[in-house]
Amino acid sequence: MSCASAAFATEMTGDPATTCSGLAGPADGAVKIDAATLQTPTPLAIAEKAPTLAARIIPANPAFCKALGQITPTDPAAPPIKFEVNLPVEWNGRSLQYGGGGFNGVLISGLGLPPAYPFDKASPLALGFVTVGTDSGHEQKPGEPPQLFALNDEAFENFSHKAYRKVRDAARALTVRAYGKPPTKMYFMGSSEGGREALTMAQRYPDDFDGIFARVPVINWVGLQHAGTRSGLVTMGDGWIRPAQVKLVADAVLKACDTQDGSDDALVQDPVGCKSAFKPAMLACAAGQSGDDCLTDKQIAAIETLHASYKFSFPLANGLDDYPGWGVSGENTPAFGPTGGWKAWWLGATAPAQPPAPTNGIAWIYGAGGIQYVFARDPKLDVTTYKPEDHKARVLEVSALMDSTDPDLTRFHAHGGKLVILEHMSDYAQSPYAGIRYFENVEKTLGKDKVAEFARLYTAPGVDHVGSGAPANVDMLAVLVDWVENGKAPGDLDVREQKAEAPSFDTVRALPLCRWPTWPHYKAGPLTAAASFACAP
């Protein structure tokens, strides 16, 4: 279906340029609009460099009012919450709020493609959505640790959940001023940290959004920071795994599991089954053997640590006391920019250091910095000496703020909200098993039949955290709009792997995107076609 349904078509009240410029200045309460300017239409462009393949796509935009604003903090030492609201001259009656990433600190413009979005699809703004983004209430400055803001209580609370609700309300008020009425339907889409924000909206503010998409959400946030730090600690010194050995492991995983679905396509379609089939000890060095063709005892122990749960000695929010281990497959996914496979997320180009070096794995940079600035609140802490038991009160405080693990979505369901979660099974930034467990806990809490009325979990095999390595592009915005507004509940879908080359954005290959707990199984036909596979347990 088209998200730009004519049934909702509305234009700005009065002359667009005058309406737009009139939005600048003080708004409601602590909200101030710093600038509001009418933008002329711009064509599609492809950036030469970007952090991810999707970020290279600079979609065509229509005429719209770009409003930049901020929300004044209560604590004068806390930073303001900055936000951007894009109001199209021709509006479809809906709004879409974008989530952030990492530790945020960067203003999300709402002008790019939302998570998992096909490269050849018109942007939400071009489809007529009001689009919204925020920096979550702090600005990351060059040379500063990304967690530095967490030393301020209000800044950290804004990052945890308050900023997204405040910006949602400010954007809604601006929409009323621009068009004379609020959005008919409001959507939220986020990936990674933005996926956590998406689930936070469903759990804390269940009446605020009608449709929510959470891709690779870092929901058990406290567990992730501790598990990521542990995974770094075991690769210090002799535990570090060299690039050639990463390929050794990836090849062994494929050898053990690639053909289990009936196809020889260099993709593990059932990574859950593969996790029990592959054991790193298979690659142990024999007596007297060394080099890149085998693994030492310390390297095997490091991989086993990555695959194992991280256990706390006390329960966190919502009764969880562990973080599930990571899975197998995609270990050697090539890095696109700073992201990809073990090298980017876990191992880095050099073994972990204190303080974390730019060449270290992202999990160590995030986790070790999180331990210092968020939990211990001691930037000079020796992370190797840290024990969560010594900081139990703070760990629990952070868990209550950050862990979007509340399985009781009764109010969100009663509101009529629809939720789609997507996990990438070769994700080494966060464990896909955390999201799978969350969805299963929602089913245990509300019952599978009730959950099927409003929520879906999909799992994409072979896909890295940011969508690299295997087919990952699917129009979840259209899926949500169809479900929320037309009552069309989604079944199994298709995902595409596309080239970032305009104007065709050719599909390299496609696969079914299966509802959990099913996986693609090969039937017959080209290995690059989704129709050659079927979803089955």
C-alpha positions as CSV (number, residue, x, y, z in Angstrom):
1,M,0.0,0.0,0.0
2,S,1.0,3.6,-0.3
3,C,1.9,5.4,2.9
4,A,1.0,8.7,1.2
5,S,-2.7,7.9,1.2
6,A,-4.8,10.8,-0.3
7,A,-7.4,10.2,2.5
8,F,-5.1,12.1,4.9
9,A,-3.8,14.8,2.5
10,T,-3.5,18.2,4.2
11,E,-1.6,21.3,3.3
12,M,-0.1,23.9,5.6
13,T,-2.4,26.6,6.9
14,G,-1.9,29.8,4.8
15,D,1.2,30.5,2.8
16,P,3.9,27.8,3.5
17,A,6.8,30.2,3.8
18,T,4.9,32.5,6.2
19,T,3.5,29.5,8.2
20,C,7.0,28.1,8.5
21,S,8.8,31.2,9.6
22,G,6.0,31.9,12.1
23,L,6.9,28.8,14.0
24,A,10.3,30.3,15.2
25,G,10.5,31.6,18.8
26,P,9.3,30.5,22.2
27,A,6.8,27.6,22.1
28,D,5.1,25.7,24.9
29,G,6.9,25.9,28.3
30,A,10.5,25.1,28.0
31,V,10.4,24.6,24.2
32,K,12.0,27.1,21.9
33,I,12.2,26.9,18.1
34,D,15.6,28.3,17.2
35,A,15.0,28.4,13.4
36,A,12.2,27.5,11.0
37,T,12.9,27.8,7.3
38,L,11.1,26.5,4.2
39,Q,13.3,24.2,2.2
40,T,13.0,23.7,-1.6
41,P,12.8,20.2,-3.1
42,T,16.1,18.4,-3.5
43,P,17.1,15.4,-5.7
44,L,18.3,12.0,-4.8
45,A,22.1,11.7,-4.1
46,I,24.6,9.1,-3.2
47,A,27.4,10.0,-0.7
48,E,30.8,8.6,-1.4
49,K,31.5,7.8,2.2
50,A,29.2,7.0,5.2
51,P,29.2,4.9,8.4
52,T,26.8,2.3,6.8
53,L,25.7,1.4,3.3
54,A,22.2,2.8,3.9
55,A,23.6,6.1,5.1
56,R,25.1,6.7,1.7
57,I,21.6,7.2,0.4
58,I,20.5,10.8,0.6
59,P,16.9,10.6,-0.5
60,A,15.0,13.1,-2.6
61,N,13.0,15.5,-0.4
62,P,9.9,17.6,-1.2
63,A,9.3,21.2,-0.1
64,F,9.2,21.2,3.7
65,C,9.6,23.4,6.7
66,K,12.7,22.5,8.7
67,A,12.3,23.5,12.4
68,L,15.2,23.3,14.7
69,G,14.5,23.6,18.4
70,Q,15.5,22.8,21.9
71,I,14.0,22.0,25.3
72,T,15.6,23.8,28.3
73,P,16.8,21.6,31.1
74,T,15.8,21.9,34.7
75,D,19.4,21.6,35.9
76,P,21.4,24.5,34.5
77,A,24.4,22.2,34.3
78,A,22.6,19.8,32.0
79,P,22.6,20.3,28.2
80,P,19.3,21.1,26.4
81,I,17.4,18.5,24.4
82,K,17.9,19.5,20.7
83,F,15.5,18.3,18.1
84,E,14.5,18.7,14.4
85,V,11.0,18.5,13.0
86,N,10.4,18.4,9.3
87,L,6.9,19.5,8.2
88,P,6.1,18.8,4.5
89,V,4.1,21.3,2.6
90,E,1.8,18.4,1.5
91,W,1.2,16.3,4.6
92,N,-0.3,12.8,4.7
93,G,-1.6,13.3,8.3
94,R,1.0,11.1,10.0
95,S,4.3,11.6,11.9
96,L,7.4,9.4,12.2
97,Q,9.9,9.8,14.9
98,Y,13.4,8.4,14.4
99,G,15.5,6.7,17.1
100,G,19.2,7.4,17.7
101,G,22.3,5.2,17.9
102,G,25.2,4.3,20.2
103,F,25.2,6.8,23.1
104,N,23.4,9.4,20.9
105,G,24.8,12.9,21.2
106,V,24.2,13.5,17.5
107,L,21.1,15.3,16.2
108,I,19.0,12.8,14.2
109,S,17.6,14.8,11.3
110,G,14.8,12.6,10.2
111,L,15.8,13.3,6.6
112,G,17.4,9.9,5.8
113,L,16.1,6.4,5.4
114,P,14.6,4.8,8.5
115,P,15.9,1.4,9.7
116,A,15.9,-1.5,7.2
117,Y,14.3,0.7,4.6
118,P,14.7,-0.2,0.9
119,F,17.1,2.0,-1.0
120,D,14.7,2.6,-3.9
121,K,11.7,3.7,-1.8
122,A,10.7,7.3,-1.4
123,S,11.7,8.7,2.0
124,P,9.0,9.0,4.7
125,L,9.2,12.8,4.3
126,A,8.7,12.5,0.6
127,L,5.7,10.3,1.3
128,G,4.2,13.1,3.3
129,F,5.1,12.2,6.9
130,V,6.2,14.8,9.4
131,T,9.5,13.4,10.5
132,V,11.2,14.0,13.9
133,G,14.6,13.4,15.5
134,T,16.6,14.4,18.5
135,D,20.1,14.3,20.1
136,S,18.5,12.8,23.2
137,G,19.7,15.7,25.4
138,H,23.4,16.0,24.9
139,E,26.0,16.7,22.3
140,Q,29.0,14.5,21.8
141,K,32.1,16.6,21.2
142,P,35.2,15.4,19.3
143,G,37.8,13.8,21.5
144,E,35.5,13.3,24.4
145,P,34.3,9.8,25.6
146,P,30.8,9.2,24.3
147,Q,29.6,8.4,27.9
148,L,30.9,11.7,29.5
149,F,27.3,13.1,29.6
150,A,26.2,10.3,32.0
151,L,27.9,12.1,34.9
152,N,25.0,14.5,34.9
153,D,21.7,12.9,36.2
154,E,19.3,14.9,34.1
155,A,21.3,14.3,30.9
156,F,21.3,10.6,31.6
157,E,17.6,10.4,32.4
158,N,16.9,12.3,29.2
159,F,19.0,9.8,27.3
160,S,17.2,6.9,29.0
161,H,13.6,7.8,28.1
162,K,12.5,11.4,28.9
163,A,14.0,13.1,25.8
164,Y,12.0,11.0,23.3
165,R,8.7,11.7,25.1
166,K,9.4,15.4,25.4
167,V,10.3,15.7,21.7
168,R,7.3,13.7,20.7
169,D,5.1,16.2,22.5
170,A,6.9,19.3,21.1
171,A,6.7,17.9,17.6
172,R,3.0,17.2,18.0
173,A,2.4,20.8,19.1
174,L,4.3,22.1,16.2
175,T,2.3,20.0,13.8
176,V,-0.9,21.5,15.2
177,R,0.4,25.0,14.7
178,A,1.5,24.2,11.1
179,Y,-1.6,22.3,9.9
180,G,-4.3,23.1,12.4
181,K,-4.6,19.6,13.7
182,P,-2.5,16.8,15.3
183,P,-1.3,13.7,13.4
184,T,-3.9,11.1,12.8
185,K,-1.4,8.4,13.5
186,M,2.1,8.5,15.0
187,Y,4.9,6.1,14.3
188,F,8.4,5.4,15.8
189,M,11.2,3.5,14.1
190,G,14.6,2.9,15.7
191,S,17.7,0.6,15.4
192,S,20.2,-0.5,18.0
193,E,20.0,2.2,20.8
194,G,17.0,3.6,18.7
195,G,15.5,0.1,18.9
196,R,15.7,0.3,22.7
197,E,14.1,3.7,22.5
198,A,11.3,2.2,20.4
199,L,10.5,-0.5,23.0
200,T,10.8,2.1,25.7
201,M,8.0,4.0,24.1
202,A,5.8,0.9,24.0
203,Q,6.5,0.1,27.6
204,R,6.7,3.5,29.4
205,Y,4.4,5.6,27.1
206,P,2.0,3.0,25.7
207,D,-0.5,5.6,24.5
208,D,1.9,7.8,22.5
209,F,2.6,5.9,19.3
210,D,0.3,3.7,17.1
211,G,3.0,1.8,15.3
212,I,6.6,0.9,16.5
213,F,9.5,-0.8,14.7
214,A,12.5,-1.9,16.8
215,R,15.4,-3.2,14.9
216,V,18.3,-5.0,16.8
217,P,17.2,-3.2,20.0
218,V,19.8,-3.0,22.9
219,I,17.0,-3.7,25.4
220,N,18.9,-5.4,28.2
221,W,21.3,-2.4,28.2
222,V,23.0,-3.0,31.6
223,G,23.6,-6.6,30.7
224,L,25.1,-5.6,27.3
225,Q,27.6,-3.1,28.8
226,H,28.8,-5.7,31.3
227,A,28.9,-8.6,28.8
228,G,30.7,-6.5,26.2
229,T,33.3,-5.4,28.8
230,R,33.8,-9.1,29.8
231,S,34.2,-10.1,26.2
232,G,36.9,-7.4,25.8
233,L,38.7,-8.4,29.0
234,V,39.2,-12.0,27.8
235,T,40.9,-10.8,24.6
236,M,43.6,-8.8,26.4
237,G,47.0,-10.2,25.7
238,D,47.2,-13.7,24.4
239,G,43.4,-14.1,24.2
240,W,43.2,-11.7,21.2
241,I,42.2,-13.3,17.9
242,R,44.0,-12.3,14.7
243,P,42.2,-11.5,11.5
244,A,43.3,-14.7,9.8
245,Q,42.0,-16.7,12.7
246,V,38.6,-14.9,12.5
247,K,38.4,-16.2,8.9
248,L,39.4,-19.7,10.2
249,V,36.4,-19.6,12.6
250,A,34.0,-18.2,10.0
251,D,34.9,-20.9,7.5
252,A,34.6,-23.6,10.1
253,V,31.1,-22.4,11.0
254,L,30.0,-22.4,7.4
255,K,31.5,-25.9,6.9
256,A,29.5,-27.1,9.9
257,C,26.2,-25.4,9.1
258,D,25.9,-23.9,5.7
259,T,24.1,-26.8,4.0
260,Q,21.7,-27.6,6.9
261,D,18.9,-25.7,5.1
262,G,19.4,-27.6,1.9
263,S,21.4,-25.0,0.0
264,D,25.1,-24.2,-0.4
265,D,24.8,-20.4,-0.4
266,A,27.5,-19.4,2.1
267,L,24.8,-18.4,4.6
268,V,23.7,-20.1,7.9
269,Q,19.9,-20.0,7.7
270,D,19.5,-21.6,11.2
271,P,22.1,-20.0,13.5
272,V,20.3,-21.3,16.6
273,G,20.9,-24.9,15.5
274,C,24.4,-24.0,14.4
275,K,25.3,-22.7,17.8
276,S,25.0,-26.2,19.2
277,A,26.6,-27.8,16.2
278,F,29.8,-25.7,16.1
279,K,32.3,-25.8,19.0
280,P,35.5,-23.6,18.9
281,A,37.5,-26.4,20.5
282,M,37.3,-28.1,17.0
283,L,40.0,-25.7,16.0
284,A,42.4,-26.2,18.9
285,C,46.1,-26.3,18.2
286,A,47.7,-29.7,18.5
287,A,50.7,-30.1,20.7
288,G,53.5,-28.0,19.2
289,Q,51.3,-26.4,16.6
290,S,50.8,-22.6,16.4
291,G,50.0,-19.9,13.9
292,D,46.8,-18.8,12.1
293,D,45.5,-22.3,11.3
294,C,44.5,-23.1,14.8
295,L,43.4,-21.6,18.1
296,T,45.2,-21.5,21.5
297,D,43.4,-22.4,24.7
298,K,43.1,-18.7,25.6
299,Q,41.5,-17.9,22.3
300,I,39.1,-20.8,22.5
301,A,38.2,-19.6,26.1
302,A,37.6,-16.1,24.7
303,I,35.2,-17.4,22.0
304,E,33.4,-19.6,24.6
305,T,33.0,-16.5,26.8
306,L,31.5,-14.6,23.9
307,H,29.0,-17.4,23.4
308,A,28.1,-17.8,27.1
309,S,25.7,-15.9,29.2
310,Y,26.9,-13.1,31.5
311,K,25.5,-13.8,35.0
312,F,24.8,-11.2,37.7
313,S,24.7,-12.1,41.4
314,F,21.5,-10.1,41.8
315,P,18.4,-9.5,39.7
316,L,18.1,-6.4,37.5
317,A,14.9,-4.7,36.4
318,N,12.0,-7.0,35.5
319,G,13.7,-10.0,37.2
320,L,16.5,-10.6,34.7
321,D,19.9,-11.6,36.1
322,D,21.9,-12.4,33.0
323,Y,22.7,-11.3,29.5
324,P,22.5,-14.0,26.8
325,G,25.6,-14.9,24.9
326,W,26.2,-14.1,21.3
327,G,25.6,-16.6,18.5
328,V,27.5,-17.9,15.5
329,S,27.9,-17.0,11.8
330,G,29.0,-13.7,10.3
331,E,32.2,-13.6,12.3
332,N,34.1,-12.5,9.2
333,T,31.5,-10.1,7.7
334,P,33.5,-7.4,5.9
335,A,33.5,-4.0,7.7
336,F,31.7,-1.2,6.0
337,G,33.2,1.9,7.5
338,P,33.5,1.2,11.2
339,T,31.0,-1.7,11.3
340,G,31.1,-5.4,10.4
341,G,31.6,-8.8,12.1
342,W,34.0,-9.6,15.0
343,K,36.7,-7.1,13.9
344,A,34.4,-4.1,14.2
345,W,32.3,-5.0,17.2
346,W,34.3,-7.4,19.4
347,L,38.0,-7.6,18.5
348,G,39.0,-4.4,16.8
349,A,42.3,-3.9,15.0
350,T,44.2,-4.1,18.3
351,A,43.7,-5.9,21.6
352,P,41.8,-3.9,24.3
353,A,43.6,-1.1,26.0
354,Q,42.9,1.3,28.9
355,P,41.8,3.9,28.2
356,P,40.1,2.4,25.2
357,A,41.8,3.2,21.9
358,P,40.1,4.1,18.6
359,T,41.5,0.9,17.2
360,N,39.7,-1.3,19.8
361,G,36.4,-3.1,19.2
362,I,33.3,-1.0,19.7
363,A,32.0,-3.3,22.4
364,W,35.1,-2.6,24.5
365,I,34.9,1.2,23.8
366,Y,31.3,1.3,24.8
367,G,31.4,-1.2,27.6
368,A,34.6,-0.1,29.4
369,G,33.5,3.6,29.0
370,G,30.1,2.7,30.3
371,I,31.6,1.0,33.4
372,Q,33.7,4.1,34.1
373,Y,31.2,6.9,33.4
374,V,27.8,5.3,33.9
375,F,28.2,2.7,36.7
376,A,31.3,3.5,38.7
377,R,31.2,7.2,37.7
378,D,34.9,7.2,38.0
379,P,36.6,8.1,34.7
380,K,40.0,6.9,36.0
381,L,38.7,3.5,37.2
382,D,40.8,0.4,36.2
383,V,38.1,-1.6,34.5
384,T,39.9,-4.9,35.2
385,T,39.2,-4.3,39.0
386,Y,35.4,-3.5,38.5
387,K,32.8,-5.8,40.2
388,P,29.1,-5.0,39.8
389,E,28.5,-6.1,43.4
390,D,30.6,-3.1,44.5
391,H,28.2,-0.7,42.7
392,K,25.0,-2.6,43.1
393,A,22.8,0.4,44.0
394,R,24.0,2.3,40.9
395,V,23.6,-0.8,38.6
396,L,20.0,-1.2,39.8
397,E,19.3,2.5,39.3
398,V,20.6,2.4,35.7
399,S,18.8,-0.8,35.0
400,A,15.5,0.8,36.1
401,L,16.2,3.7,33.7
402,M,17.7,1.9,30.7
403,D,16.5,-1.7,30.5
404,S,13.5,-1.8,28.2
405,T,12.7,-5.4,29.3
406,D,9.2,-5.0,30.8
407,P,7.1,-7.7,29.1
408,D,3.7,-6.4,30.1
409,L,2.5,-4.5,27.0
410,T,-1.1,-4.7,28.1
411,R,-1.7,-0.9,27.8
412,F,0.1,-0.7,24.4
413,H,-2.2,-3.5,23.1
414,A,-5.3,-1.8,24.6
415,H,-4.3,1.5,22.9
416,G,-4.4,-0.4,19.6
417,G,-0.6,-0.2,19.1
418,K,1.3,-2.5,16.8
419,L,4.9,-3.6,17.3
420,V,7.4,-5.2,15.0
421,I,10.8,-6.4,16.3
422,L,13.6,-7.5,13.9
423,E,16.7,-9.3,15.1
424,H,19.8,-9.8,12.9
425,M,21.3,-13.2,13.7
426,S,24.9,-12.3,12.9
427,D,24.8,-9.2,15.1
428,Y,27.9,-8.8,17.3
429,A,27.0,-5.4,18.6
430,Q,24.3,-6.8,20.8
431,S,23.0,-10.4,21.2
432,P,19.9,-11.2,19.1
433,Y,19.0,-13.7,21.8
434,A,18.2,-10.8,24.1
435,G,15.4,-9.6,21.8
436,I,14.2,-13.2,21.2
437,R,13.9,-13.8,24.9
438,Y,12.1,-10.5,25.4
439,F,9.5,-11.4,22.8
440,E,9.0,-14.8,24.3
441,N,8.6,-13.2,27.8
442,V,5.9,-11.0,26.3
443,E,4.1,-14.1,25.0
444,K,4.4,-15.8,28.4
445,T,3.0,-12.6,30.1
446,L,0.1,-12.0,27.7
447,G,-0.4,-15.3,25.9
448,K,0.6,-16.1,22.4
449,D,-2.8,-15.5,20.9
450,K,-3.1,-12.0,22.3
451,V,0.5,-11.1,21.3
452,A,-0.2,-12.3,17.7
453,E,-2.9,-9.6,17.6
454,F,-0.4,-6.8,17.9
455,A,3.3,-7.9,17.8
456,R,5.7,-9.7,15.5
457,L,9.3,-10.9,15.8
458,Y,11.3,-11.5,12.7
459,T,14.9,-12.9,12.5
460,A,17.2,-12.3,9.6
461,P,20.0,-14.9,9.3
462,G,23.5,-13.7,8.3
463,V,22.9,-10.0,8.8
464,D,25.2,-7.8,10.8
465,H,24.1,-5.2,13.3
466,V,23.7,-2.4,10.7
467,G,22.3,-4.6,7.8
468,S,25.5,-6.0,6.2
469,G,26.3,-9.5,5.1
470,A,22.9,-10.8,3.8
471,P,19.5,-9.6,2.6
472,A,18.2,-7.0,5.2
473,N,16.1,-4.4,3.4
474,V,12.3,-4.4,4.0
475,D,9.7,-1.6,4.1
476,M,8.6,-2.0,7.7
477,L,7.0,1.5,7.6
478,A,4.5,0.3,5.0
479,V,4.0,-2.9,7.1
480,L,3.2,-0.9,10.2
481,V,0.8,1.5,8.4
482,D,-1.0,-1.4,6.8
483,W,-1.4,-3.1,10.1
484,V,-2.3,0.0,12.2
485,E,-4.7,1.6,9.7
486,N,-6.0,-1.3,7.6
487,G,-5.9,-4.1,10.1
488,K,-3.6,-6.2,7.8
489,A,-1.5,-8.3,10.1
490,P,1.9,-9.2,8.5
491,G,2.9,-12.8,7.9
492,D,6.3,-13.9,6.6
493,L,7.9,-11.1,4.5
494,D,10.8,-10.8,2.0
495,V,14.1,-9.0,2.5
496,R,16.5,-7.8,-0.2
497,E,20.2,-7.1,-0.4
498,Q,20.6,-4.0,-2.7
499,K,23.5,-2.1,-4.3
500,A,23.7,1.5,-3.3
501,E,23.8,2.6,-6.9
502,A,21.1,4.9,-8.2
503,P,18.7,4.9,-9.9
504,S,18.1,1.1,-10.1
505,F,19.4,0.0,-6.6
506,D,19.6,-3.5,-8.1
507,T,18.7,-6.4,-5.8
508,V,21.7,-8.8,-5.4
509,R,19.7,-11.5,-3.7
510,A,16.6,-11.9,-1.6
511,L,15.3,-14.2,1.1
512,P,12.1,-14.8,3.1
513,L,12.0,-12.9,6.4
514,C,10.5,-15.5,8.6
515,R,8.5,-15.0,11.8
516,W,10.2,-16.4,14.8
517,P,10.8,-19.3,15.4
518,T,11.0,-20.4,11.7
519,W,13.9,-20.1,9.3
520,P,14.3,-20.1,5.4
521,H,14.6,-23.6,4.0
522,Y,15.7,-24.1,0.4
523,K,13.1,-25.7,-2.0
524,A,14.4,-25.2,-5.6
525,G,15.5,-22.5,-7.9
526,P,18.1,-19.7,-7.9
527,L,19.8,-19.2,-4.6
528,T,19.4,-15.4,-5.0
529,A,15.6,-15.5,-5.2
530,A,13.3,-15.4,-2.1
531,A,10.8,-17.7,-3.9
532,S,13.4,-20.5,-3.8
533,F,13.0,-20.7,0.0
534,A,10.2,-21.3,2.4
535,C,9.8,-20.5,6.1
536,A,9.7,-23.6,8.3
537,P,10.7,-24.7,11.8
